[in-house]
């Protein structure tokens, strides 16, 4: 069966409409998430509640960092038992997963600020 130019045009229009609907839905999802995030950051008017709300995320980050440091210190102590030297031990302890954790932390704490400055919000 031969397709005409009109068939191809119709297919292209349908694909364009589907892409536009997907874009509209994605935009709506982003706007919904932003509204929920803004509502969570709205001050309650109770000083200690607002202070606690601002304290939770940095506190959890510091707790995770302390746990991560403790695990790495234990790993270092165990690996030092083979007497391969501190530099070799440190290099053997830092892998792809560590780079991923490091990148996630740096992006979380500093990446958003950079993006906001570029957008004129910071």
Secondary structure, DSSP 4 states (H G I P E B T S, - for coil): -PPPHHHHHHHHHHHHHHHHHHHHHHHHHHHHHHHHHHHHHS--S-HHHHHHHHHHHHHHHHHHHHHHHHHHHHHHHHHHTT---HHHHHHHH--HHHHHHHHHHHIIIIIHHHHHHHHT--
